[in-house]
Amino acid sequence: MQAFFENLEALFFALAFGSVVFGLLARLLGVQRTWPFFLLAALWLVLGLLLRLE
């Protein structure tokens, strides 16, 4: 469990990257509403940056 909490910011960055990739793929496939994926990616990125600053 300690290793999980030590690498929590890496998890958030990976989730942000995955959300961006998923949003881009959805957009390429013709989905009109992809903004939630990018909003979620921004949220994961902010959480990762906040944990890195602490």
N, C-alpha and C positions, 0 to 999 in steps of 0.2 A: 504494500500500500504506500510505503514511503517513496518508492521509485515512481509510482504514479503521480504523486503530488510534486515530486521534483521535476518531472517532465510535463507539467500541466500546460505551460506556455507553448511547448512544441506541439501538443495535441491541439490547442486552439489555432495555431498557425496552419497545421495540416487540415483542420476542418475549414478554415478560411479558404485555403487553396482548393480544396475539394468543392466547396460551394461555388467558387468562381468558375471552375472547370465545368461543373454541372450546369450552371447558368449559361455559359457559352455554348455548350452542346445543345441545350434545350433551345436556345435562340437559333442555332444553325438548323435545327430540325423544324423550325417554324412556330414554336410556341410564342404567343404574343406577350404573355405576362411573365417575364423573367426577373422583374425587379425584386421579388422576395428573396431569390437566391443571392443577389448581390447585396441586399440589405443584411441578410444573414452572414454573408462573408465579411461585411464591414463590422458587424457585431463581434464575430470571432476574432478579427484582427485587432480590434480595440481591446478586447479581453486579454489577448496574448500580449499586447504591448503594455497593458497595465500590470500584468503579472511580472513582466520582465523588468519593469521600473522599480518594483518593490524589493 
